[in-house]
Amino acid sequence: MKKVYIETMGCQMNKSDAERMFGMLEYLGYTKTENPKEADMLIINTCSIRKLSEDKAYSQIGVWGKWRGKIKGKYNSYPKIVFAGCVAQQVGENIFRRAPYVDLVLGTQRLYELPDLVKRIEAGERVVSCGETPYEEKKIKINRVKGINAWIPIMEGCNNFCTYCIVPYTRGRERSRKPELIIGEAKKALAEGFKEITLLGQNVDSFGKDLEDGQNLAWLLRELNSLEGKFRIRFVTNYPTDITDELIDTVLELDKVCEYFHIPMQSGDDTVLKKMNRRYDYATYKKICDHLRSRVKDVTITSDFIAGFPGETEEQFENTLKAMTELELDYSNTAAYSPRERTVAAKWTDLYIPEDVKTERLARLNEHNRECCLKSNKKYVGREMEVLVENFEVRKNGDKVITGRTRNNKIVHIPCERDLTGEFINVKITRARTWYLNGEII
Ligand code: SF4
């Protein structure tokens, strides 16, 4: 048996791609290994959202190149090294100049070509496949990471071209996956014992725009909700102004669809939002949050923010802090601005914010995030909530604890003698911490 090791960086979409790669490689006789040193094939599934992750990918293949070693000045043929994912899509064959030991460069839109390409590299070829025409999707086995939640992409790509974002260049234009493939994957995941399905997409609201009339996200949620058994359904990510009343009605109507929306805001300042090419201002985003909170009881709203976008003044940054507090956001992912080649904002070098200012702003953003999170968690103390248990651990001090999530995506730690992973239990929330809740089984 040949062994393959895959290192995945970045978002859930990449993790889902890795599960698909494992599935396809199984057909070619590969088994998964967690030990890269014993692998016949090493795959790095890269992320290009920030420079730091791109640099990490280069440094990792540098290490693998050394392992491969040379004989008489030529690199050995094994282990095969595959450079995949968003950075691969971006750099294509240029990677060979930096890393001549790479065998295959596999772009995000050519994932399903992997079996054919692996046969070619096994025969000694060096191959680049980074075309922008997506390779036709095939029905494949998916070798999922064990757990409770199954990630299922429903669409890929983005048409929005926010000025800081590399995604439209690496993942291409928006396209929906075929509903029968999505529903088939959901059925299979549920049959394998997964208790939660999370529908993935850069903009899940765009699902269906290129399909038959009536096939949109709300329709898909109805189809999935009608599958048998007790399980939960989530979806990420929503573009703020694309959330429709039909979608909100569907969340309210369907018992398996959870009360959770991830809606990146990016900045709380109108001038910065305009420069980011986001299609809303602060007032519009607030209206969306207010509307959601007025209609969906206990809804959790999470967001993303960037500190130090080119030209951002101190006052504009403070508007972001104010927005976080005023909107009572439950949690936010935060990052310092990182210029990405090919994007519009990367060209505004004269407006770049010094690194130390970005770092300081990010620290303040994180402090605000902590406060918002704790405030949000405190709302649930004393409440009874349903928790889906995700794991069981025996801590160093001997305490036995299960951890799970509420429908609205709050993490809860609960003392428990038994492993109840995969079960739905009712819990009373006893204490709020910054990032999680404590509870007890009732
Ligand atoms: S909406 Fe903007 S930030 Fe999100 S993936 Fe598309 S271009 Fe990137």
Boltz pocket constraint, residues with backbone or C-beta under 6 A from the ligand:
constraints:
  - pocket:
      binder: B
      contacts: [[A, 157], [A, 158], [A, 159], [A, 160], [A, 161], [A, 162], [A, 165], [A, 166], [A, 167], [A, 168], [A, 202], [A, 203], [A, 239]]
      max_distance: 6.0
